[in-house]
Amino acid sequence: MELRRGRWLLASHNDYPAEAQDRLAKAAAALLDLKKQQVVSDRWEDHGTYGVIDPLDAKNPSLQGRGKRITLRDTQGMALAELVLGETLKDKQGYRYVRVPGQKRVYAVQTDADASARFQDWVDGNLLRLNAADIKRISVNSYSIDESMGRLTNVQRVTLTREGNSWKCDPPGRVSEATAKGLASALGGLRVTGARPKPAMLAEMLKTRRLAMTLESVMAMRSRGYFLTPDGRLLANEGEVTVETEKGLLYALRFGEVVTGAAEAAKPGAAATAPLRQSEDRYLFVTVSPRSPEMAAAADNLEARFADWFYVISGADFKRLRLIDQLKPAQAAAKPPAAPAPKN
């Protein structure tokens, strides 16, 4: 966590802005006010026992007993506080073992510092800044991309429209009332599990709404499952969902490739907080545009926020938003009644 130009950034997660301000302030205050209260060991050999092995220590071969290294830096990059948080004391509630990196002494201290290393614990729990009750219409667009022919195939579209407290589905019968309400709720509380920076040129084009095909932007998008057509249309290999609000904002959520490796990839050279794994997390590309002139400024502010990042969402949220396993089969056209059998 680093403070730069008045903003706290998640340095281990591509400098994504830390948005949980209350949690951040509480954690920073707890760490800066930490007092060394009880010496429990002066032996290097005990570090694993107390869970205070530095996770950045490449010389220590042990995978067990590694703690969480926390560094708070000021605007000049100087460390305000730096320590390794270890295990909690089993017989003393509110206490845990700590160690200053590079030193062998282990202390037991009283602290409620939040040591979470999970990306989602420090970001906004409502990515879209969207209230489910404000959603007017949702369209789920499913298609496949034929790259050789440059066209869409297997195109399917389901549109849900709010009418009072109920939802109308077109085509009828494809989505239940409960599923429609669940989809609106999921959109109003969408939480990301990670983020990857877009190339600066691509981000700037999105902010000015002048998306063009450059080699850098094309390669960055294609590697994550996104394609730009010659006429400027942005497509995704797992389809898209559009959301229109009562106030006049139109969101487009485009779903890309499965994210491989750790769900929370760190900067090159940084220590991983969890073993690398194959996940079902998905890339999410978000854009927003105004449906009325009055919402132009609000749309521009949101677009500026979304333009910098390829977001990552969980596989469960991907299925929930795309209605995978929840769409009912399309009703077959009614067959004309069979002609009566001839009488003998």
Secondary structure, DSSP 8 states (H G I E B T S, - for coil): -EEETTEEEEGGGTTEE---HHHHHHHHHHHHT----EEEE--GGGHHHHT-B-TT-TT----SSB-EEEEEE-TTS-EEEEEEEEEE-TTSTTEEEEE-TT---EEEEE--------GGGGS-S-TT---GGGEEEEEEEEEEEETTTTEEEEEEEEEEEEETTEEEEESTTSS-HHHHHHHHHHHTT---SEEEE--HHHHHHHHHT-----HHHHHHHHTTTEEE-TTS-EEETT-EEEEEETTSEEEEEEEEEE--S-TT---TTS--SS-------EEEEEEEEESSGGGHHHHHHHHHHHTTEEEEE-HHHHHHHTTTTT------------------
